[in-house]
Amino acid sequence: MDPMNAIEVKNMSKYFKVYYDRSNSLKERALFWKRNKYEKRLVIDDISFSIKKGEAVGLIGHNGCGKSTTLKLLTRILYPSSGTVELSGRVSSLLELGAGFHPDMTGRENIYINAAIFGLSRKEIDERMDDIISFSELGEHIDNPVRTYSSGMYARLAFSVAINVEADILLIDEILSVGDVNFQAKCFDKLQEIKAEGTTIVIVSHSMEQIEQICTRNIWLQDGKIREDGDAKKVGQDYLDYMEANRKY
């Protein structure tokens, strides 16, 4: 791996098995073997790209183009069917809202669990705890079970943990669309600060405005392939022009 790169993806493909009518029991599988037939649905089709350390990159494209799957492959929630993914350094991610939170545990307890998953020791978590709680603005709610939280409170807690683990690579999937306007602005300011410190950032978003505030480069995915990769504003505009031209009225 090139020492200048934080992420290297080479010839990565991902397919999922989609069963026509899957049988549950062994008996059904034997009697109705035709139900076990499936098709391979290719979601990512032989893509390659590298992202330099400290670079902020947006993954854009319409629904179903493969951008969220690509992010999950980078986090190793999923593994490629073929090709390789290499990352350098500690990785922090915000994917699905509240993913990894235990509903019956308090916000504080979930901070310990999530930060440990990101690779922090108990001592490191203790040192960051006040900063995480302060940024989340949850106040006394931090000691309530997270099942009592609103979606905005979930978002604030998830974001606060992810940005305070001092990761080398931060991966974000549409998380900034949740929460009030003031907190979103606070998140953007924090992302700019993290970016200035040299953290590599990859963001999936439908909002070109969000992308352009943070990213200097966009990778446009279409039907599992890279359609365009380059300057954030140019690629973003090309994508918007394409979507407008192909809009169904």
Phi and psi restraints in degrees (value plus and minus 20) as a CYANA .aco file:
   2 ASP   PHI     -83.7   -43.7
   2 ASP   PSI     106.7   146.7
   3 PRO   PHI     -82.9   -42.9
   3 PRO   PSI     -36.7     3.3
   4 MET   PHI    -101.1   -61.1
   4 MET   PSI     -34.8     5.2
   5 ASN   PHI    -116.9   -76.9
   5 ASN   PSI     124.3   164.3
   6 ALA   PHI    -114.6   -74.6
   6 ALA   PSI     -51.5   -11.5
   7 ILE   PHI    -156.7  -116.7
   7 ILE   PSI     114.0   154.0
   8 GLU   PHI    -152.7  -112.7
   8 GLU   PSI     102.1   142.1
   9 VAL   PHI    -137.3   -97.3
   9 VAL   PSI     105.6   145.6
  10 LYS   PHI    -147.7  -107.7
  10 LYS   PSI      99.6   139.6
  11 ASN   PHI      27.6    67.6
  11 ASN   PSI      25.2    65.2
  12 MET   PHI    -103.4   -63.4
  12 MET   PSI     107.9   147.9
  13 SER   PHI    -149.5  -109.5
  13 SER   PSI     131.7   171.7
  14 LYS   PHI    -165.0  -125.0
  14 LYS   PSI     105.9   145.9
  15 TYR   PHI    -145.4  -105.4
  15 TYR   PSI     135.8   175.8
  16 PHE   PHI    -138.6   -98.6
  16 PHE   PSI     125.6   165.6
  17 LYS   PHI    -103.7   -63.7
  17 LYS   PSI     102.8   142.8
  18 VAL   PHI    -132.1   -92.1
  18 VAL   PSI      89.2   129.2
  19 TYR   PHI    -101.2   -61.2
  19 TYR   PSI     120.4   160.4
  20 TYR   PHI     -88.7   -48.7
  20 TYR   PSI     -66.9   -26.9
  21 ASP   PHI    -179.3  -139.3
  21 ASP   PSI      65.5   105.5
  22 ARG   PHI     -95.5   -55.5
  22 ARG   PSI     112.5   152.5
  23 SER   PHI    -104.6   -64.6
  23 SER   PSI     129.3   169.3
  24 ASN   PHI    -114.0   -74.0
  24 ASN   PSI     -61.2   -21.2
  25 SER   PHI    -116.9   -76.9
  25 SER   PSI     141.4   181.4
  26 LEU   PHI     -84.3   -44.3
  26 LEU   PSI     -57.4   -17.4
  27 LYS   PHI     -83.5   -43.5
  27 LYS   PSI     -65.7   -25.7
  28 GLU   PHI     -83.4   -43.4
  28 GLU   PSI     -57.4   -17.4
  29 ARG   PHI     -84.8   -44.8
  29 ARG   PSI     -56.0   -16.0
  30 ALA   PHI     -93.2   -53.2
  30 ALA   PSI     -62.6   -22.6
  31 LEU   PHI     -97.1   -57.1
  31 LEU   PSI     -57.0   -17.0
  32 PHE   PHI    -139.6   -99.6
  32 PHE   PSI      38.5    78.5
  33 TRP   PHI     -82.8   -42.8
  33 TRP   PSI     -43.5    -3.5
  34 LYS   PHI     -86.7   -46.7
  34 LYS   PSI     -43.5    -3.5
  35 ARG   PHI     -86.5   -46.5
  35 ARG   PSI     -41.0    -1.0
  36 ASN   PHI    -101.1   -61.1
  36 ASN   PSI     -19.3    20.7
  37 LYS   PHI     -89.2   -49.2
  37 LYS   PSI     126.2   166.2
  38 TYR   PHI    -164.6  -124.6
  38 TYR   PSI     144.8   184.8
  39 GLU   PHI    -135.9   -95.9
  39 GLU   PSI     130.7   170.7
  40 LYS   PHI    -110.8   -70.8
  40 LYS   PSI      97.8   137.8
  41 ARG   PHI    -119.5   -79.5
  41 ARG   PSI      91.4   131.4
  42 LEU   PHI     -99.6   -59.6
  42 LEU   PSI      99.0   139.0
  43 VAL   PHI    -122.8   -82.8
  43 VAL   PSI     -59.3   -19.3
  44 ILE   PHI    -140.7  -100.7
  44 ILE   PSI     106.2   146.2
  45 ASP   PHI    -137.8   -97.8
  45 ASP   PSI      65.7   105.7
  46 ASP   PHI      35.6    75.6
  46 ASP   PSI      40.1    80.1
  47 ILE   PHI    -123.6   -83.6
  47 ILE   PSI     129.9   169.9
  48 SER   PHI    -157.7  -117.7
  48 SER   PSI     115.8   155.8
  49 PHE   PHI    -183.7  -143.7
  49 PHE   PSI     139.7   179.7
  50 SER   PHI    -150.6  -110.6
  50 SER   PSI     129.5   169.5
  51 ILE   PHI    -146.0  -106.0
  51 ILE   PSI     105.0   145.0
  52 LYS   PHI     -94.6   -54.6
  52 LYS   PSI     136.2   176.2
  53 LYS   PHI     -80.7   -40.7
  53 LYS   PSI     111.7   151.7
  54 GLY   PHI      66.0   106.0
  54 GLY   PSI     -21.8    18.2
  55 GLU   PHI    -104.2   -64.2
  55 GLU   PSI     126.4   166.4
  56 ALA   PHI    -134.6   -94.6
  56 ALA   PSI      98.8   138.8
  57 VAL   PHI    -146.4  -106.4
  57 VAL   PSI     117.2   157.2
  58 GLY   PHI    -121.4   -81.4
  58 GLY   PSI     118.8   158.8
  59 LEU   PHI    -124.4   -84.4
  59 LEU   PSI      96.8   136.8
  60 ILE   PHI    -143.5  -103.5
  60 ILE   PSI     144.9   184.9
  61 GLY   PHI     128.0   168.0
  61 GLY   PSI     144.2   184.2
  62 HIS   PHI     -93.8   -53.8
  62 HIS   PSI     149.4   189.4
  63 ASN   PHI     -76.9   -36.9
  63 ASN   PSI     113.6   153.6
  64 GLY   PHI      66.7   106.7
  64 GLY   PSI     -14.2    25.8
  65 CYS   PHI     -99.7   -59.7
  65 CYS   PSI     -36.3     3.7
  66 GLY   PHI      91.2   131.2
  66 GLY   PSI     -15.1    24.9
  67 LYS   PHI     -89.7   -49.7
  67 LYS   PSI     -62.2   -22.2
  68 SER   PHI     -88.8   -48.8
  68 SER   PSI     -56.0   -16.0
  69 THR   PHI     -83.5   -43.5
  69 THR   PSI     -60.4   -20.4
  70 THR   PHI     -79.9   -39.9
  70 THR   PSI     -63.2   -23.2
  71 LEU   PHI     -83.8   -43.8
  71 LEU   PSI     -60.2   -20.2
  72 LYS   PHI     -86.7   -46.7
  72 LYS   PSI     -51.6   -11.6
  73 LEU   PHI     -89.2   -49.2
  73 LEU   PSI     -55.8   -15.8
  74 LEU   PHI     -87.8   -47.8
  74 LEU   PSI     -54.7   -14.7
  75 THR   PHI    -102.8   -62.8
  75 THR   PSI     -29.4    10.6
  76 ARG   PHI      48.3    88.3
  76 ARG   PSI       4.8    44.8
  77 ILE   PHI     -90.4   -50.4
  77 ILE   PSI     -57.5   -17.5
  78 LEU   PHI    -135.8   -95.8
  78 LEU   PSI     138.9   178.9
  79 TYR   PHI    -140.3  -100.3
  79 TYR   PSI     124.7   164.7
  80 PRO   PHI     -86.6   -46.6
  80 PRO   PSI     129.1   169.1
  81 SER   PHI     -92.5   -52.5
  81 SER   PSI     -50.1   -10.1
  82 SER   PHI    -175.0  -135.0
  82 SER   PSI     140.9   180.9
  83 GLY   PHI      69.6   109.6
  83 GLY   PSI    -197.2  -157.2
  84 THR   PHI    -152.9  -112.9
  84 THR   PSI     132.2   172.2
  85 VAL   PHI    -150.6  -110.6
  85 VAL   PSI     103.9   143.9
  86 GLU   PHI    -145.6  -105.6
  86 GLU   PSI     116.6   156.6
  87 LEU   PHI    -150.3  -110.3
  87 LEU   PSI     126.2   166.2
  88 SER   PHI    -135.6   -95.6
  88 SER   PSI      93.3   133.3
  89 GLY   PHI      87.8   127.8
  89 GLY   PSI    -197.9  -157.9
  90 ARG   PHI     -95.2   -55.2
  90 ARG   PSI     114.2   154.2
  91 VAL   PHI    -132.0   -92.0
  91 VAL   PSI     113.2   153.2
  92 SER   PHI    -142.2  -102.2
  92 SER   PSI     124.6   164.6
  93 SER   PHI    -163.1  -123.1
  93 SER   PSI     128.8   168.8
  94 LEU   PHI    -143.9  -103.9
  94 LEU   PSI      80.3   120.3
  95 LEU   PHI    -125.9   -85.9
  95 LEU   PSI    -116.7   -76.7
  96 GLU   PHI    -104.5   -64.5
  96 GLU   PSI     122.6   162.6
  97 LEU   PHI     -78.8   -38.8
  97 LEU   PSI     100.6   140.6
  98 GLY   PHI      56.2    96.2
  98 GLY   PSI     -12.8    27.2
  99 ALA   PHI     -80.4   -40.4
  99 ALA   PSI     111.4   151.4
 100 GLY   PHI      71.6   111.6
 100 GLY   PSI     -27.4    12.6
 101 PHE   PHI    -103.0   -63.0
 101 PHE   PSI     116.6   156.6
 102 HIS   PHI    -112.7   -72.7
 102 HIS   PSI      99.8   139.8
 103 PRO   PHI     -80.7   -40.7
 103 PRO   PSI     -50.2   -10.2
 104 ASP   PHI    -108.7   -68.7
 104 ASP   PSI     -27.7    12.3
 105 MET   PHI    -111.5   -71.5
 105 MET   PSI     137.1   177.1
 106 THR   PHI     -94.4   -54.4
 106 THR   PSI     146.9   186.9
 107 GLY   PHI     -77.3   -37.3
 107 GLY   PSI     -62.3   -22.3
 108 ARG   PHI     -82.4   -42.4
 108 ARG   PSI     -65.0   -25.0
 109 GLU   PHI     -84.3   -44.3
 109 GLU   PSI     -57.3   -17.3
 110 ASN   PHI     -89.6   -49.6
 110 ASN   PSI     -49.0    -9.0
 111 ILE   PHI     -81.0   -41.0
 111 ILE   PSI     -66.3   -26.3
 112 TYR   PHI     -79.7   -39.7
 112 TYR   PSI     -64.5   -24.5
 113 ILE   PHI     -85.3   -45.3
 113 ILE   PSI     -69.7   -29.7
 114 ASN   PHI     -86.6   -46.6
 114 ASN   PSI     -62.3   -22.3
 115 ALA   PHI     -85.8   -45.8
 115 ALA   PSI     -54.7   -14.7
 116 ALA   PHI     -86.2   -46.2
 116 ALA   PSI     -58.2   -18.2
 117 ILE   PHI     -81.5   -41.5
 117 ILE   PSI     -56.8   -16.8
 118 PHE   PHI     -95.9   -55.9
 118 PHE   PSI     -25.1    14.9
 119 GLY   PHI      85.6   125.6
 119 GLY   PSI      -9.0    31.0
 120 LEU   PHI    -106.4   -66.4
 120 LEU   PSI     126.4   166.4
 121 SER   PHI    -100.8   -60.8
 121 SER   PSI     146.9   186.9
 122 ARG   PHI     -78.5   -38.5
 122 ARG   PSI     -59.9   -19.9
 123 LYS   PHI     -84.3   -44.3
 123 LYS   PSI     -62.7   -22.7
 124 GLU   PHI     -85.0   -45.0
 124 GLU   PSI     -59.3   -19.3
 125 ILE   PHI     -85.7   -45.7
 125 ILE   PSI     -63.5   -23.5
 126 ASP   PHI     -77.6   -37.6
 126 ASP   PSI     -60.8   -20.8
 127 GLU   PHI     -86.5   -46.5
 127 GLU   PSI     -49.4    -9.4
 128 ARG   PHI    -118.7   -78.7
 128 ARG   PSI     -29.4    10.6
 129 MET   PHI     -73.7   -33.7
 129 MET   PSI     -67.8   -27.8
 130 ASP   PHI     -82.2   -42.2
 130 ASP   PSI     -60.1   -20.1
 131 ASP   PHI     -85.2   -45.2
 131 ASP   PSI     -61.4   -21.4
 132 ILE   PHI     -83.8   -43.8
 132 ILE   PSI     -67.5   -27.5
 133 ILE   PHI     -85.4   -45.4
 133 ILE   PSI     -61.3   -21.3
 134 SER   PHI     -82.1   -42.1
 134 SER   PSI     -65.8   -25.8
 135 PHE   PHI     -86.1   -46.1
 135 PHE   PSI     -56.9   -16.9
 136 SER   PHI     -89.0   -49.0
 136 SER   PSI     -41.1    -1.1
 137 GLU   PHI      40.1    80.1
 137 GLU   PSI       6.5    46.5
 138 LEU   PHI    -104.2   -64.2
 138 LEU   PSI     -39.4     0.6
 139 GLY   PHI      34.9    74.9
 139 GLY   PSI    -151.0  -111.0
 140 GLU   PHI     -88.1   -48.1
 140 GLU   PSI     -36.5     3.5
 141 HIS   PHI     -88.5   -48.5
 141 HIS   PSI     -33.7     6.3
 142 ILE   PHI     -81.5   -41.5
 142 ILE   PSI     -42.8    -2.8
 143 ASP   PHI    -122.6   -82.6
 143 ASP   PSI      -3.9    36.1
 144 ASN   PHI    -118.5   -78.5
 144 ASN   PSI     133.4   173.4
 145 PRO   PHI     -80.0   -40.0
 145 PRO   PSI     120.2   160.2
 146 VAL   PHI     -89.3   -49.3
 146 VAL   PSI     -34.8     5.2
 147 ARG   PHI     -85.4   -45.4
 147 ARG   PSI     -36.7     3.3
 148 THR   PHI    -109.0   -69.0
 148 THR   PSI     -22.4    17.6
 149 TYR   PHI    -101.0   -61.0
 149 TYR   PSI     128.9   168.9
 150 SER   PHI     -98.8   -58.8
 150 SER   PSI     150.5   190.5
 151 SER   PHI     -82.7   -42.7
 151 SER   PSI     -54.8   -14.8
 152 GLY   PHI     -86.1   -46.1
 152 GLY   PSI     -58.4   -18.4
 153 MET   PHI     -87.6   -47.6
 153 MET   PSI     -60.3   -20.3
 154 TYR   PHI     -75.8   -35.8
 154 TYR   PSI     -68.2   -28.2
 155 ALA   PHI     -81.9   -41.9
 155 ALA   PSI     -63.2   -23.2
 156 ARG   PHI     -84.2   -44.2
 156 ARG   PSI     -61.6   -21.6
 157 LEU   PHI     -87.9   -47.9
 157 LEU   PSI     -65.5   -25.5
 158 ALA   PHI     -80.9   -40.9
 158 ALA   PSI     -65.6   -25.6
 159 PHE   PHI     -85.3   -45.3
 159 PHE   PSI     -61.7   -21.7
 160 SER   PHI     -81.7   -41.7
 160 SER   PSI     -61.0   -21.0
 161 VAL   PHI     -85.9   -45.9
 161 VAL   PSI     -69.4   -29.4
 162 ALA   PHI     -80.8   -40.8
 162 ALA   PSI     -56.7   -16.7
 163 ILE   PHI    -106.6   -66.6
 163 ILE   PSI     -30.2     9.8
 164 ASN   PHI    -123.7   -83.7
 164 ASN   PSI     -10.5    29.5
 165 VAL   PHI    -111.2   -71.2
 165 VAL   PSI     -19.5    20.5
 166 GLU   PHI      33.0    73.0
 166 GLU   PSI      34.4    74.4
 167 ALA   PHI     -99.1   -59.1
 167 ALA   PSI     138.6   178.6
 168 ASP   PHI    -102.7   -62.7
 168 ASP   PSI     -49.7    -9.7
 169 ILE   PHI    -150.8  -110.8
 169 ILE   PSI     108.4   148.4
 170 LEU   PHI    -138.3   -98.3
 170 LEU   PSI     103.1   143.1
 171 LEU   PHI    -133.8   -93.8
 171 LEU   PSI     107.3   147.3
 172 ILE   PHI    -151.0  -111.0
 172 ILE   PSI     112.3   152.3
 173 ASP   PHI    -142.0  -102.0
 173 ASP   PSI      78.3   118.3
 174 GLU   PHI      36.0    76.0
 174 GLU   PSI      -6.9    33.1
 175 ILE   PHI     -85.9   -45.9
 175 ILE   PSI     -47.5    -7.5
 176 LEU   PHI     -98.6   -58.6
 176 LEU   PSI     -19.5    20.5
 177 SER   PHI    -103.3   -63.3
 177 SER   PSI     -26.4    13.6
 178 VAL   PHI    -128.7   -88.7
 178 VAL   PSI     125.5   165.5
 179 GLY   PHI      86.6   126.6
 179 GLY   PSI     148.3   188.3
 180 ASP   PHI     -98.2   -58.2
 180 ASP   PSI     147.5   187.5
 181 VAL   PHI     -80.9   -40.9
 181 VAL   PSI     -61.8   -21.8
 182 ASN   PHI     -83.5   -43.5
 182 ASN   PSI     -61.2   -21.2
 183 PHE   PHI     -89.7   -49.7
 183 PHE   PSI     -56.9   -16.9
 184 GLN   PHI     -80.4   -40.4
 184 GLN   PSI     -63.2   -23.2
 185 ALA   PHI     -82.5   -42.5
 185 ALA   PSI     -60.2   -20.2
 186 LYS   PHI     -82.9   -42.9
 186 LYS   PSI     -60.0   -20.0
 187 CYS   PHI     -83.1   -43.1
 187 CYS   PSI     -63.8   -23.8
 188 PHE   PHI     -82.0   -42.0
 188 PHE   PSI     -62.8   -22.8
 189 ASP   PHI     -80.6   -40.6
 189 ASP   PSI     -62.4   -22.4
 190 LYS   PHI     -86.5   -46.5
 190 LYS   PSI     -59.3   -19.3
 191 LEU   PHI     -83.7   -43.7
 191 LEU   PSI     -59.8   -19.8
 192 GLN   PHI     -82.7   -42.7
 192 GLN   PSI     -59.3   -19.3
 193 GLU   PHI     -85.3   -45.3
 193 GLU   PSI     -65.1   -25.1
 194 ILE   PHI     -83.3   -43.3
 194 ILE   PSI     -61.4   -21.4
 195 LYS   PHI     -81.3   -41.3
 195 LYS   PSI     -63.3   -23.3
 196 ALA   PHI     -83.0   -43.0
 196 ALA   PSI     -47.9    -7.9
 197 GLU   PHI    -100.0   -60.0
 197 GLU   PSI     -26.3    13.7
 198 GLY   PHI      82.2   122.2
 198 GLY   PSI     -10.1    29.9
 199 THR   PHI     -94.1   -54.1
 199 THR   PSI     117.6   157.6
 200 THR   PHI    -100.5   -60.5
 200 THR   PSI     110.9   150.9
 201 ILE   PHI    -144.9  -104.9
 201 ILE   PSI     112.9   152.9
 202 VAL   PHI    -145.5  -105.5
 202 VAL   PSI     104.5   144.5
 203 ILE   PHI    -143.2  -103.2
 203 ILE   PSI     112.1   152.1
 204 VAL   PHI    -120.2   -80.2
 204 VAL   PSI     106.0   146.0
 205 SER   PHI    -178.7  -138.7
 205 SER   PSI     130.2   170.2
 206 HIS   PHI    -108.3   -68.3
 206 HIS   PSI     -31.2     8.8
 207 SER   PHI    -112.8   -72.8
 207 SER   PSI      90.0   130.0
 208 MET   PHI     -85.0   -45.0
 208 MET   PSI     -50.7   -10.7
 209 GLU   PHI     -84.0   -44.0
 209 GLU   PSI     -64.7   -24.7
 210 GLN   PHI     -80.8   -40.8
 210 GLN   PSI     -68.2   -28.2
 211 ILE   PHI     -78.3   -38.3
 211 ILE   PSI     -67.7   -27.7
 212 GLU   PHI     -89.2   -49.2
 212 GLU   PSI     -42.7    -2.7
 213 GLN   PHI     -91.4   -51.4
 213 GLN   PSI     -47.7    -7.7
 214 ILE   PHI    -130.5   -90.5
 214 ILE   PSI     -61.6   -21.6
 215 CYS   PHI    -117.0   -77.0
 215 CYS   PSI     128.4   168.4
 216 THR   PHI    -125.2   -85.2
 216 THR   PSI     -28.0    12.0
 217 ARG   PHI    -163.1  -123.1
 217 ARG   PSI     122.4   162.4
 218 ASN   PHI    -142.1  -102.1
 218 ASN   PSI     122.3   162.3
 219 ILE   PHI    -134.5   -94.5
 219 ILE   PSI      95.4   135.4
 220 TRP   PHI    -114.0   -74.0
 220 TRP   PSI      96.2   136.2
 221 LEU   PHI    -119.7   -79.7
 221 LEU   PSI     117.2   157.2
 222 GLN   PHI    -163.2  -123.2
 222 GLN   PSI     102.9   142.9
 223 ASP   PHI      32.6    72.6
 223 ASP   PSI      20.9    60.9
 224 GLY   PHI      60.0   100.0
 224 GLY   PSI     -17.8    22.2
 225 LYS   PHI    -139.3   -99.3
 225 LYS   PSI     140.2   180.2
 226 ILE   PHI    -103.5   -63.5
 226 ILE   PSI      95.1   135.1
 227 ARG   PHI    -105.1   -65.1
 227 ARG   PSI     -58.4   -18.4
 228 GLU   PHI    -175.1  -135.1
 228 GLU   PSI     124.9   164.9
 229 ASP   PHI    -162.8  -122.8
 229 ASP   PSI      97.2   137.2
 230 GLY   PHI     153.8   193.8
 230 GLY   PSI    -173.1  -133.1
 231 ASP   PHI     -70.6   -30.6
 231 ASP   PSI     112.4   152.4
 232 ALA   PHI     -77.4   -37.4
 232 ALA   PSI     -65.2   -25.2
 233 LYS   PHI     -88.1   -48.1
 233 LYS   PSI     -63.2   -23.2
 234 LYS   PHI     -86.5   -46.5
 234 LYS   PSI     -69.0   -29.0
 235 VAL   PHI     -85.4   -45.4
 235 VAL   PSI     -58.7   -18.7
 236 GLY   PHI     -81.6   -41.6
 236 GLY   PSI     -62.7   -22.7
 237 GLN   PHI     -88.7   -48.7
 237 GLN   PSI     -60.5   -20.5
 238 ASP   PHI     -80.0   -40.0
 238 ASP   PSI     -59.5   -19.5
 239 TYR   PHI     -86.7   -46.7
 239 TYR   PSI     -65.5   -25.5
 240 LEU   PHI     -82.6   -42.6
 240 LEU   PSI     -60.7   -20.7
 241 ASP   PHI     -82.9   -42.9
 241 ASP   PSI     -61.4   -21.4
 242 TYR   PHI     -83.8   -43.8
 242 TYR   PSI     -65.1   -25.1
 243 MET   PHI     -84.6   -44.6
 243 MET   PSI     -57.4   -17.4
 244 GLU   PHI     -87.7   -47.7
 244 GLU   PSI     -61.6   -21.6
 245 ALA   PHI     -87.4   -47.4
 245 ALA   PSI     -47.6    -7.6
 246 ASN   PHI    -127.0   -87.0
 246 ASN   PSI      -3.6    36.4
 247 ARG   PHI     -89.8   -49.8
 247 ARG   PSI     117.6   157.6
 248 LYS   PHI    -118.4   -78.4
 248 LYS   PSI      97.6   137.6
